[in-house]
Amino acid sequence: MVDCIFCKIIEGTIPAKRIAESTNFIAFLDISPTVAGHTLLVPKKHSTNLLDMHEALGNEFLEFAQRVGTGVVAAMKAEGFNLVLNNGPAAGQAVFHTHFHLIPRKSHDDVRLFETHTALTPEQLEAVRQEIIRHIT
């Protein structure tokens, strides 16, 4: 899609801190993270939301989310993660290309999803990216 920021990231015309890729999905760090390691999982083929995404991608997505989630949890020394989908404007979707937020969590981290944001310098963001990549198998 011409004006879709995620399509431009997938094409490589807009830079992103990419951490993993599969045949049909890409993972990159969120530019306005809730916490360090906040990652977006995005199908390469444009779809507006989950209801528009091709259903045959479901199994591949789960495998991709497991692989990336395992790496993010290990790299961030997290105890778990939230996998969040905002599906449609009423649910808070702001970019209309299907995407899932993988947010590493620790006990008592006081994170309020989509209210808490962590400012990271480009250098910190790159260090987080490198650490996650080291942990993705």
C-alpha positions as CSV (number, residue, x, y, z in Angstrom):
1,M,0.0,0.0,0.0
2,V,1.4,3.4,-1.0
3,D,1.0,5.4,2.2
4,C,1.5,2.6,4.7
5,I,4.5,3.2,7.0
6,F,4.8,-0.5,7.7
7,C,4.8,-1.4,4.0
8,K,7.6,1.2,3.6
9,I,9.6,-0.4,6.4
10,I,9.1,-3.9,4.8
11,E,10.3,-2.5,1.5
12,G,13.3,-0.9,3.2
13,T,12.4,2.7,2.2
14,I,12.0,3.7,5.8
15,P,14.6,2.4,8.3
16,A,13.7,0.3,11.3
17,K,15.5,-1.7,13.9
18,R,14.8,-5.1,12.4
19,I,15.3,-8.1,14.7
20,A,13.8,-11.1,12.9
21,E,12.2,-12.1,9.7
22,S,10.4,-15.1,8.3
23,T,8.8,-15.8,4.9
24,N,5.7,-13.8,5.7
25,F,6.6,-11.8,8.8
26,I,9.0,-9.2,10.1
27,A,9.8,-8.1,13.6
28,F,11.3,-4.7,14.5
29,L,11.6,-2.5,17.6
30,D,8.8,0.0,18.3
31,I,10.0,3.6,18.0
32,S,7.9,4.6,21.0
33,P,8.4,1.6,23.3
34,T,6.4,0.9,26.4
35,V,9.6,-0.7,27.7
36,A,13.0,-1.6,26.2
37,G,12.5,-4.6,23.9
38,H,8.9,-3.6,22.8
39,T,8.7,-5.3,19.4
40,L,6.2,-5.1,16.5
41,L,5.4,-8.3,14.6
42,V,4.1,-7.4,11.2
43,P,2.9,-9.5,8.2
44,K,4.8,-8.6,5.1
45,K,1.7,-8.6,2.9
46,H,-0.5,-5.6,3.7
47,S,-3.7,-6.3,5.6
48,T,-5.6,-3.7,7.5
49,N,-6.2,-5.7,10.6
50,L,-6.5,-9.3,11.8
51,L,-9.8,-9.8,10.1
52,D,-8.2,-8.9,6.8
53,M,-5.0,-11.0,7.3
54,H,-5.0,-14.3,5.3
55,E,-6.0,-17.1,7.7
56,A,-3.4,-19.5,6.4
57,L,-0.7,-17.3,8.1
58,G,-2.0,-18.1,11.6
59,N,0.3,-21.1,12.3
60,E,3.4,-19.3,10.9
61,F,2.6,-16.2,12.9
62,L,2.4,-18.3,16.2
63,E,5.7,-20.0,15.4
64,F,7.3,-16.6,14.6
65,A,5.8,-15.0,17.8
66,Q,7.2,-17.9,19.9
67,R,10.7,-17.5,18.3
68,V,10.8,-13.7,18.7
69,G,9.2,-13.8,22.1
70,T,11.7,-16.3,23.4
71,G,14.5,-14.0,22.2
72,V,13.0,-10.9,23.6
73,V,12.4,-12.5,27.0
74,A,15.9,-13.8,27.2
75,A,17.6,-10.6,26.0
76,M,15.5,-8.3,28.3
77,K,15.7,-10.7,31.2
78,A,11.9,-10.5,31.3
79,E,9.6,-12.9,33.1
80,G,7.0,-13.0,30.4
81,F,5.5,-10.8,27.7
82,N,2.2,-9.3,26.5
83,L,1.2,-10.0,22.9
84,V,-1.3,-7.2,22.0
85,L,-3.3,-6.5,18.9
86,N,-5.3,-3.3,18.6
87,N,-7.8,-4.3,15.9
88,G,-9.7,-1.3,14.5
89,P,-9.9,2.4,15.6
90,A,-12.2,1.7,18.5
91,A,-9.5,-0.6,19.9
92,G,-6.8,2.0,19.6
93,Q,-5.3,0.9,16.2
94,A,-3.3,3.8,14.9
95,V,-1.4,2.2,12.0
96,F,-3.7,0.4,9.6
97,H,-1.5,-2.5,8.7
98,T,-2.0,-5.6,10.9
99,H,0.6,-5.6,13.7
100,F,1.1,-7.2,17.1
101,H,2.9,-5.6,20.0
102,L,5.2,-8.0,21.9
103,I,6.0,-6.2,25.2
104,P,8.5,-7.9,27.6
105,R,7.3,-7.8,31.3
106,K,8.7,-8.2,34.7
107,S,6.9,-8.7,38.0
108,H,5.9,-5.4,39.5
109,D,7.2,-3.3,36.5
110,D,4.3,-0.8,36.9
111,V,3.7,-0.8,33.1
112,R,0.3,0.5,32.0
113,L,0.1,-0.8,28.5
114,F,0.0,2.0,25.9
115,E,0.2,4.7,28.7
116,T,3.9,4.1,29.6
117,H,6.6,4.9,27.2
118,T,10.4,4.7,27.6
119,A,12.6,7.1,25.8
120,L,15.6,5.4,24.4
121,T,18.5,7.0,22.5
122,P,19.4,5.6,19.0
123,E,22.4,3.9,20.6
124,Q,20.3,2.3,23.4
125,L,17.8,1.1,20.8
126,E,20.6,-0.4,18.7
127,A,22.0,-2.1,21.8
128,V,18.6,-3.6,22.6
129,R,18.2,-4.8,19.0
130,Q,21.6,-6.5,19.0
131,E,20.9,-8.2,22.4
132,I,17.6,-9.5,21.1
133,I,19.1,-10.8,17.9
134,R,21.7,-12.7,19.9
135,H,18.9,-14.6,21.7
136,I,16.7,-15.4,18.7
137,T,17.3,-18.9,17.4
